Amino acid sequence: MSSRSTKSPTRSKVAGLTPARRRALDILTQANRPVGAYEMIDLMADEEGKRPAPVSVYRALGYLMDNGLAHRLASKNAYIVCGHAHEAEEPVVFIICEQCGEVKEATSPGFARELAALVGAAHFSARTRVVEIAGRCARCEGK
């Protein structure tokens, strides 16, 4: 399985982003950790403290997810920048440290084949292919 910590998305994907979408992407990239939508609202506030409407933030996050620039971590109810060059249909595994909060994104051709076989055998049409694995990273385990 190929594993990488989250990092900046490719420049070609960010061309043409609206200011709100670009700001949301910048926040996720700089945070380098999962960010909840309401925390995002606070972080997107302007110099005068004016906060964007929640619907605007959810739309920006939805756009980033739809275009492969961000992922939603259901277990954290938060969003993270996509730090792994993978195809939209490729299954993604998030390895989440419950102690320090580090998140690694991983993919595996073997896992993709096995998952496709399971989904096909069930005659199921998958909309998402995300697995979240929680535990402790080597650093927090003291290894």
Secondary structure by P-SEA (a helix, b strand, c coil): ccccccccccccccccccaaaaaaaaaaaaacccccaaaaaaaacccccccccaaaaaaaaaaaaaaccccccccccccccccccccccbbbbbbcccccbbbbbbccaaaaaaaaaaaaaaccccccbbbbbbccccccccc
